[in-house]
C-alpha cells in the first residue's frame, strides 16, 4: 500500500562498545508505573500511520501523523473534513492542552494537493514551548520543516534542501537556535541545518561521500542535541539493501562543532531481520532510538539478532561521556526467547530518568507478517538511575471493541504494528505520553493509539 520504504532497525554487540567508568551504583527497582487505557486518536476509520509525539512545558501534547484516504484504490480511510482535497497521504495534527487528557479534533496543518510523508514533531528543550515539525512533500520527497511559536496554532514552513531528488526517513533534532534535519538518498546521508531558528538553512553530505562501503544504505531513526550543543543521530545501515538479507550496522553520528564535522561510532551489528511478507523491504528490521537527559547522558535503545532471519531482542546502552564510551548492552525485554521484538522508543529527562518502549509478539508469535495468530503488544519500562535498574514491564496496548485487528482471547493483542516507528515523550507534569500504530497488516488499514502515565 505504501510506496516509501518502511521500518528498519537492529543490533548485535561489537567490540567497540566499552564499559563505562564509574558505573552507577545499583539502586532499588523503580515502582511500576500505571497508564490510562489506550485512546484512539486520528479518525475512526483511519487510515493513520507512523505517528510522532511531542510535549511542551505548558501542558500541550502534539500528535502528528500520516493520514491515508483511499490510497491506491484501497477504499480505506476517513476523509479529512479539514482538507477533503488533500493528497493521500497527508499530514494531520491533534493537540491536547491538558497533558493528554483531552484532545482537539484532527486537522491538516499543511494542506496541499500532493502527498506528504514521514512526520516528525519536537519541542525545543531550550524554551519548552517552540514546536518544530518536519515532513516530506511531493513525489520527489522534498524535505520541509515547519515552526510554531503559538503551540501549534499557526505554522511557518520552509523547504530546507535544494536536492530535487527522492529523499526518505527524516529525523529532526532541535535546541535553541540550532535545528538539524537528517535524511538519506539511497547511499548518501544528508543534514540540513539552521543556526538561526529555521530562518536560513544549509545542506551537506554528512560523511562527504556514500555509506555503501562502511555502513550500507543508512536510515536515520533518532536524534538529539545536548545542553552544550553536541548533536547526535542514530542510524541503521543495511547491507544488501532492497531485500534486507544482509547485516545491519547500528551506528551514531556526532558533531561537536555545530554540525561542521561529524564522527561515527558503531554501536552494534545485527544479522538480517526476520522474514516478513510486509511490503516494506525491512519493516521488521533493526532500528535505534536515541535520547539525551538533562545531565547530557546519551541513551540508545535498539533491536537486534545474532542469527540471520532470527527473532530480535531489544537492547539498551548509555554513555556518560558524550558518546566516547558506552555501557555493555542490556537486554531489556521480558518476552520469552524466540519472540519478535521491534520498534524501540526512548525518552529521557534530568537525573537519570529514562523511559523505554517497544513492541513484541509474546502473546502470539508472528510467523511472517500476515499471520492471523499473531498477537503484538506495546510495552514500557522506566528507570530512575540511568538504566542500571528498571521497573517491571507495563503493557500499554489493550483490547478495544470495534477494531478487526484487536483481539481479547485467547490472548490479547493486535495483528501488526502500523508504521515504521512509535514515539514517547514526557509531559509538563513529568508523565510519559506514548503514541503508536496498530493495524490488520503492513498494508493496513490501521489507527494510532495514545496512552498517558497516571
C-alpha positions as CSV (number, residue, x, y, z in Angstrom):
1,X,0.0,0.0,0.0
2,X,2.7,2.5,0.9
3,X,5.5,3.4,-1.6
4,X,8.1,4.6,0.8
5,X,10.4,2.0,2.4
6,X,9.2,1.1,5.9
7,X,10.8,0.4,9.2
8,X,14.2,-0.8,9.8
9,X,16.5,-1.2,12.9
10,X,18.7,-3.8,14.7
11,X,21.9,-4.7,16.5
12,X,24.4,-7.4,17.7
13,X,27.3,-6.5,20.1
14,X,30.6,-5.2,18.7
15,X,33.9,-4.9,20.4
16,X,33.8,-1.1,20.0
17,X,31.4,-0.8,23.0
18,X,33.2,-0.4,26.3
19,X,32.2,-0.4,29.9
20,X,31.5,3.0,31.4
21,X,33.9,4.2,34.0
22,X,32.3,4.9,37.3
23,X,29.1,2.9,36.7
24,X,26.0,4.0,38.7
25,X,25.5,2.1,41.9
26,X,22.7,-0.4,42.0
27,X,19.5,1.2,43.3
28,X,16.1,0.0,44.3
29,X,13.9,-1.1,41.5
30,X,11.6,1.8,40.4
31,X,7.9,1.3,41.2
32,X,5.8,0.0,38.3
33,X,4.0,3.0,36.6
34,X,0.4,2.9,35.7
35,X,-1.2,4.2,32.4
36,X,-4.6,5.2,31.1
37,X,-6.4,2.8,28.9
38,X,-5.4,3.4,25.3
39,X,-7.4,6.0,23.4
40,X,-7.7,6.2,19.6
41,X,-6.5,9.4,18.1
42,X,-7.0,10.3,14.4
43,X,-10.1,9.2,12.6
44,X,-12.4,6.2,13.5
45,X,-11.8,4.6,10.1
46,X,-8.1,5.5,10.0
47,X,-6.1,5.2,7.9
48,X,-3.5,6.6,10.2
49,X,0.2,5.6,10.1
50,X,3.6,6.4,11.6
51,X,2.8,8.8,14.5
52,X,5.1,11.3,16.2
53,X,4.5,13.0,19.5
54,X,5.9,15.9,21.4
55,X,5.0,17.6,24.7
56,X,5.8,21.1,25.9
57,X,6.2,22.6,29.4
58,X,2.8,24.4,29.3
59,X,0.6,21.2,29.2
60,X,0.3,20.8,25.4
61,X,0.9,17.5,23.7
62,X,1.1,17.4,19.9
63,X,0.3,14.2,17.9
64,X,1.4,14.3,14.3
65,X,0.9,11.5,11.8
66,X,0.4,10.4,8.2
67,X,-3.3,10.1,7.1
68,X,-4.3,7.9,4.1
69,X,-7.6,8.1,2.2
70,X,-8.4,5.5,-0.4
71,X,-4.7,5.1,-1.1
72,X,-4.2,3.3,-4.4
73,X,-7.9,2.5,-4.5
74,X,-8.0,0.6,-1.2
75,X,-11.2,2.3,-0.1
76,X,-9.7,2.7,3.4
77,X,-9.5,5.8,5.5
78,X,-11.9,8.6,6.5
79,X,-12.0,11.8,4.5
80,X,-10.3,14.6,6.5
81,X,-13.1,17.2,6.9
82,X,-10.4,20.0,7.3
83,X,-8.9,19.2,3.9
84,X,-11.1,16.9,1.7
85,X,-8.9,17.6,-1.3
86,X,-5.6,17.0,0.4
87,X,-3.3,14.4,-1.2
88,X,-3.2,10.9,0.1
89,X,-1.2,10.6,2.3
90,X,-1.0,13.9,4.0
91,X,-0.1,15.2,7.5
92,X,-2.6,15.5,10.3
93,X,-2.2,17.1,13.7
94,X,-4.1,16.7,17.0
95,X,-3.4,18.8,20.1
96,X,-4.1,18.4,23.8
97,X,-3.8,21.4,26.2
98,X,-4.1,19.4,29.4
99,X,-1.2,16.8,29.2
100,X,-3.1,14.3,27.1
101,X,-6.4,14.1,29.0
102,X,-8.5,15.7,26.2
103,X,-7.8,16.3,22.5
104,X,-8.8,18.7,19.7
105,X,-10.2,17.3,16.5
106,X,-7.7,16.3,13.9
107,X,-6.8,18.8,11.2
108,X,-4.4,19.1,8.3
109,X,-1.8,21.8,9.3
110,X,-0.1,21.9,5.9
111,X,-2.9,21.4,3.3
112,X,-1.7,20.5,-0.2
113,X,-3.0,18.5,-3.1
114,X,0.1,16.3,-3.4
115,X,1.4,13.7,-0.9
116,X,3.2,14.2,2.4
117,X,5.1,11.6,4.3
118,X,7.3,10.8,7.3
119,X,6.1,13.1,10.1
120,X,8.4,14.3,12.9
121,X,7.5,16.7,15.7
122,X,9.6,18.1,18.6
123,X,9.5,20.8,21.2
124,X,12.6,22.9,21.7
125,X,14.0,21.9,25.1
126,X,15.7,25.3,25.5
127,X,12.4,27.2,25.9
128,X,10.0,24.3,26.4
129,X,7.4,25.8,24.0
130,X,8.5,26.4,20.4
131,X,7.3,23.5,18.2
132,X,9.1,22.2,15.1
133,X,7.7,19.7,12.7
134,X,9.2,18.0,9.6
135,X,7.8,16.0,6.7
136,X,8.4,15.1,3.1
137,X,6.3,16.6,0.3
138,X,5.5,15.7,-3.3
139,X,6.6,12.6,-5.2
140,X,10.2,13.8,-5.0
141,X,10.0,13.7,-1.2
142,X,11.3,17.2,-0.7
143,X,12.2,17.9,3.0
144,X,10.2,20.6,4.8
145,X,10.5,22.0,8.3
146,X,7.7,24.0,10.0
147,X,7.9,26.1,13.1
148,X,5.1,27.3,15.5
149,X,5.5,29.8,18.4
150,X,1.9,29.6,19.5
151,X,1.5,26.0,20.5
152,X,0.8,24.6,17.0
153,X,-2.0,27.0,16.0
154,X,0.0,28.8,13.2
155,X,3.0,27.5,11.4
156,X,5.8,28.9,9.2
157,X,7.0,26.3,6.7
158,X,10.4,26.1,5.0
159,X,11.9,23.9,2.2
160,X,15.2,23.0,3.7
161,X,17.1,21.3,0.9
162,X,17.8,22.0,-2.8
163,X,18.5,18.4,-3.9
164,X,15.4,17.8,-6.1
165,X,15.8,14.1,-5.7
166,X,13.9,11.4,-3.8
167,X,14.8,11.5,0.0
168,X,13.5,9.4,2.9
169,X,13.4,8.9,6.6
170,X,13.8,12.4,8.1
171,X,14.8,12.8,11.7
172,X,14.6,16.2,13.5
173,X,16.7,17.5,16.4
174,X,16.4,20.9,18.0
175,X,17.9,23.1,20.8
176,X,17.6,26.9,20.9
177,X,18.6,28.4,17.5
178,X,20.1,25.1,16.3
179,X,17.8,23.0,14.1
180,X,19.1,19.8,12.4
181,X,17.3,17.5,9.9
182,X,18.9,14.4,8.6
183,X,17.7,12.0,5.9
184,X,19.1,9.8,3.2
185,X,19.0,9.3,-0.6
186,X,20.0,5.7,-1.2
187,X,23.7,5.5,-0.2
188,X,24.1,9.2,0.7
189,X,23.1,10.7,4.0
190,X,22.4,14.5,4.3
191,X,22.0,17.0,7.1
192,X,20.1,20.3,6.6
193,X,20.8,22.7,9.4
194,X,19.9,26.1,10.7
195,X,21.5,28.1,13.4
196,X,19.0,31.0,13.5
197,X,15.9,29.1,14.5
198,X,15.0,28.0,11.0
199,X,15.3,31.3,9.2
200,X,18.1,30.1,6.9
201,X,19.4,26.7,6.0
202,X,22.5,24.9,4.6
203,X,22.6,21.3,3.3
204,X,25.7,19.0,3.4
205,X,26.5,15.4,2.7
206,X,27.1,14.2,6.3
207,X,30.0,11.8,5.6
208,X,31.3,13.6,2.4
209,X,30.6,10.5,0.3
210,X,28.5,7.4,0.4
211,X,27.8,5.0,3.3
212,X,27.9,2.0,1.0
213,X,31.4,0.6,1.8
214,X,31.3,1.0,5.5
215,X,27.7,1.0,6.7
216,X,25.3,0.2,3.8
217,X,22.2,2.1,3.0
218,X,21.7,4.1,6.1
219,X,18.4,5.3,7.5
220,X,18.1,7.7,10.5
221,X,16.0,6.7,13.5
222,X,16.8,9.0,16.4
223,X,18.5,12.3,17.2
224,X,19.0,14.9,19.9
225,X,21.1,18.0,20.9
226,X,22.6,18.2,24.3
227,X,22.9,21.3,26.6
228,X,26.3,22.2,25.2
229,X,25.3,22.0,21.5
230,X,26.7,18.5,20.8
231,X,24.4,16.8,18.3
232,X,23.8,13.1,17.9
233,X,21.9,11.0,15.4
234,X,21.2,7.2,15.3
235,X,21.4,5.3,12.0
236,X,20.6,1.8,10.7
237,X,22.8,0.8,7.8
238,X,21.6,-2.0,5.6
239,X,23.9,-4.2,3.6
240,X,22.1,-6.0,0.7
241,X,19.5,-3.2,0.8
242,X,16.3,-3.7,-1.0
243,X,15.9,-7.2,0.3
244,X,17.2,-6.8,3.9
245,X,19.1,-10.1,3.7
246,X,22.4,-8.7,4.8
247,X,23.8,-7.4,8.1
248,X,22.6,-4.2,9.6
249,X,25.0,-1.7,11.2
250,X,23.6,0.4,14.1
251,X,25.8,3.5,14.4
252,X,25.8,7.1,15.7
253,X,27.0,10.3,14.0
254,X,28.1,13.0,16.3
255,X,29.2,16.6,15.9
256,X,31.0,18.7,18.5
257,X,31.3,21.9,16.3
258,X,27.7,22.8,15.4
259,X,27.4,20.4,12.5
260,X,30.6,21.4,10.7
261,X,32.2,18.0,11.1
262,X,30.9,14.6,12.1
263,X,32.4,11.4,13.5
264,X,30.8,7.9,13.6
265,X,30.6,5.2,16.2
266,X,29.3,1.7,15.5
267,X,27.1,0.6,18.5
268,X,26.1,-2.9,17.2
269,X,25.7,-5.1,14.2
270,X,22.7,-7.3,13.6
271,X,22.1,-10.1,11.2
272,X,19.3,-9.9,8.7
273,X,15.9,-9.4,10.3
274,X,13.1,-12.0,10.3
275,X,11.4,-12.5,7.0
276,X,8.2,-10.6,6.8
277,X,5.6,-10.5,4.0
278,X,5.1,-6.9,4.7
279,X,5.8,-5.0,1.5
280,X,8.4,-2.7,3.1
281,X,11.8,-4.3,2.5
282,X,12.9,-4.0,6.1
283,X,9.7,-3.4,8.1
284,X,10.9,-5.6,11.0
285,X,14.5,-4.5,10.5
286,X,16.7,-3.1,13.2
287,X,16.5,0.5,14.3
288,X,18.0,2.5,17.1
289,X,16.2,5.2,19.2
290,X,18.3,7.9,20.9
291,X,17.7,10.4,23.8
292,X,19.7,12.7,26.0
293,X,18.8,13.5,29.6
294,X,19.3,16.8,31.5
295,X,22.7,15.7,32.6
296,X,23.8,15.2,29.0
297,X,23.9,11.4,29.3
298,X,23.2,9.8,25.9
299,X,20.9,6.7,25.8
300,X,20.3,4.3,22.9
301,X,17.7,1.5,22.5
302,X,17.7,-0.9,19.6
303,X,16.5,-4.3,18.3
304,X,19.0,-6.9,17.0
305,X,19.6,-10.6,16.5
306,X,22.7,-12.8,16.3
307,X,21.3,-15.3,13.7
308,X,20.3,-14.4,10.2
309,X,16.5,-14.1,10.0
310,X,16.2,-14.9,13.7
311,X,13.9,-13.2,16.2
312,X,15.3,-10.0,17.6
313,X,15.8,-8.8,21.2
314,X,15.8,-5.2,22.5
315,X,19.0,-3.7,23.9
316,X,19.8,-0.6,25.9
317,X,23.1,1.2,26.4
318,X,24.2,4.6,27.8
319,X,27.2,6.9,27.6
320,X,28.2,9.2,30.5
321,X,31.0,10.9,28.4
322,X,29.1,12.3,25.4
323,X,29.4,9.2,23.3
324,X,33.1,8.4,23.8
325,X,32.4,5.1,25.6
326,X,29.3,3.0,26.1
327,X,28.0,0.7,28.7
328,X,27.6,-3.0,28.0
329,X,24.3,-3.6,26.1
330,X,21.5,-4.9,28.3
331,X,18.5,-7.0,27.1
332,X,15.5,-5.1,28.5
333,X,12.6,-7.2,27.1
334,X,10.8,-9.6,29.3
335,X,9.4,-11.5,26.3
336,X,10.3,-15.2,26.1
337,X,13.3,-16.1,23.9
338,X,12.0,-16.6,20.4
339,X,9.6,-13.7,20.4
340,X,10.0,-10.9,17.9
341,X,10.9,-7.5,19.4
342,X,10.8,-4.4,17.2
343,X,10.3,-0.7,17.1
344,X,12.2,0.7,20.1
345,X,11.1,4.1,21.6
346,X,13.0,6.2,24.1
347,X,12.7,9.4,26.0
348,X,14.6,10.9,29.0
349,X,14.9,13.9,31.3
350,X,17.2,15.1,34.2
351,X,18.6,12.9,36.9
352,X,18.9,9.6,35.0
353,X,15.2,9.4,34.4
354,X,14.9,7.3,31.2
355,X,11.8,5.6,29.7
356,X,11.7,3.0,27.0
357,X,9.2,1.2,24.9
358,X,9.0,-1.5,22.2
359,X,6.6,-3.9,20.5
360,X,6.7,-7.7,20.8
361,X,4.6,-10.7,19.9
362,X,5.0,-12.8,23.1
363,X,1.2,-13.3,23.2
364,X,1.1,-14.8,19.7
365,X,4.2,-15.4,17.5
366,X,4.0,-13.8,14.1
367,X,5.3,-16.2,11.6
368,X,5.7,-13.7,8.7
369,X,3.6,-10.5,8.8
370,X,0.3,-11.9,7.6
371,X,-0.2,-14.5,10.4
372,X,-3.8,-14.5,11.8
373,X,-2.4,-15.9,15.0
374,X,-0.1,-13.0,15.6
375,X,-0.7,-11.0,18.8
376,X,1.5,-7.9,19.1
377,X,1.5,-5.5,22.1
378,X,3.3,-2.3,23.1
379,X,5.4,-2.5,26.3
380,X,7.0,0.1,28.5
381,X,9.6,0.3,31.3
382,X,11.3,3.1,33.2
383,X,14.5,3.8,35.2
384,X,15.5,6.4,37.7
385,X,19.2,5.6,37.7
386,X,20.2,5.9,34.0
387,X,19.2,2.3,33.1
388,X,21.0,0.4,35.9
389,X,17.7,-0.8,37.2
390,X,14.3,-1.0,35.6
391,X,10.7,-1.0,36.6
392,X,8.5,-4.0,35.8
393,X,7.0,-4.0,32.3
394,X,3.7,-2.3,31.6
395,X,1.6,-3.3,28.6
396,X,0.3,0.0,27.0
397,X,-1.9,-1.6,24.4
398,X,-5.2,-3.3,25.2
399,X,-8.3,-4.7,23.5
400,X,-10.9,-2.2,22.4
401,X,-14.1,-3.5,20.7
402,X,-14.8,-2.5,17.1
403,X,-11.4,-2.9,15.5
404,X,-10.8,-6.0,13.4
405,X,-7.1,-6.2,14.2
406,X,-7.6,-6.2,18.0
407,X,-8.3,-9.4,20.0
408,X,-9.0,-10.2,23.6
409,X,-8.9,-14.0,23.6
410,X,-7.3,-16.5,23.9
411,X,-4.6,-13.8,24.4
412,X,-4.9,-10.2,23.8
413,X,-3.0,-8.2,21.2
414,X,-3.1,-6.7,17.7
415,X,-2.3,-8.2,14.4
416,X,0.6,-6.0,13.3
417,X,2.4,-2.8,14.2
418,X,1.4,0.0,11.9
419,X,4.1,2.5,10.9
420,X,7.9,2.5,10.9
421,X,8.2,3.7,14.4
422,X,6.3,4.8,17.5
423,X,7.3,7.6,19.9
424,X,7.1,8.7,23.5
425,X,7.7,12.0,25.4
426,X,7.4,13.4,28.9
427,X,4.6,16.0,29.5
428,X,4.7,19.1,31.7
429,X,3.7,17.0,34.8
430,X,6.6,14.6,34.3
431,X,4.3,11.8,33.0
432,X,5.1,9.7,29.9
433,X,2.9,10.1,26.9
434,X,3.1,7.4,24.2
435,X,1.7,7.2,20.6
436,X,1.8,4.1,18.4
437,X,0.1,2.5,15.4
438,X,-1.8,-0.8,15.1
439,X,-3.3,-2.4,12.0
440,X,-4.5,-5.5,10.2
441,X,-1.2,-5.8,8.3
442,X,1.6,-3.8,6.9
443,X,-0.8,-2.7,4.2
444,X,-3.5,-1.6,6.7
445,X,-5.8,-0.1,7.3
446,X,-4.9,1.0,10.9
447,X,-5.2,3.5,13.6
448,X,-3.0,5.4,16.1
449,X,-3.4,4.8,19.8
450,X,-2.4,7.0,22.8
451,X,-1.7,6.3,26.4
452,X,-0.6,8.5,29.3
453,X,1.0,7.8,32.6
454,X,-1.3,8.3,35.5
